Amino acid sequence: MITVVELYVFVLAAFVGYQVITRVPPLLHTPLMSATNAISAISLVGSLVLAGANRDKISNVLGFIAVMAASINVVGGFLITDRMLKMFRREPKPGSPALEKGKEPGTPALETGKEKDGAAR
């Protein structure tokens, strides 16, 4: 009987999760990804606790697998979030100091060849 209830809860959670995720506007996607990365970091801490409990060999192996999976999840989430944030970066306007000095878009334009006091480098 409990197995049927657990299956019902799993299917209901999957359905509700799918409905919630598909209705997220693109503007809110990046902040939600950051929140999910924070939740993944919490699971990483939990897996470290499990791995460090040193109860028996199987818990150590499962803890190690959990640490590896959670680490991959956290790093991958941050890489994807960074890639998504780069999509929203604006290109500099023509004639901006960054383009005139040969700098990449998004970096501050720095004077080349002169120090603050006017001396040459």
Phi, psi and omega in degrees: 000320181294326180298322179294319179294317178297319177296319178298315180296319179298312180296318179296317179295320178296317180295312180296318178300317178297316180296321180291314183293321182289343181261009178281124178291151182302331181295329181268356186296316183294315176298325178291325176296321178296320178294322178293326176296323178294320177295321178296324178294325176294320177292331176295319178296318178297321179289328175294322177295317179296317181293327182273357182292330177055049179278306175206179187295319182294323178290327176294317180295313179296323177296319178297317178297320179295319178297316180296314181296317180292323178295316178298320180296316181294311181296315178298321179296318179291324177295318179292319178298318178297319179295321179292322179295327177294332178293331182269358181289134181277145175282144179291152179288149176301137181089003178285154182302328182295320181283327181293327183270359179082018180273160177286152178300137178094352178259147180291144179281123180246147177288137177250140176093351181226143173268179180299323184273003177095356180282148179285155179281000000 
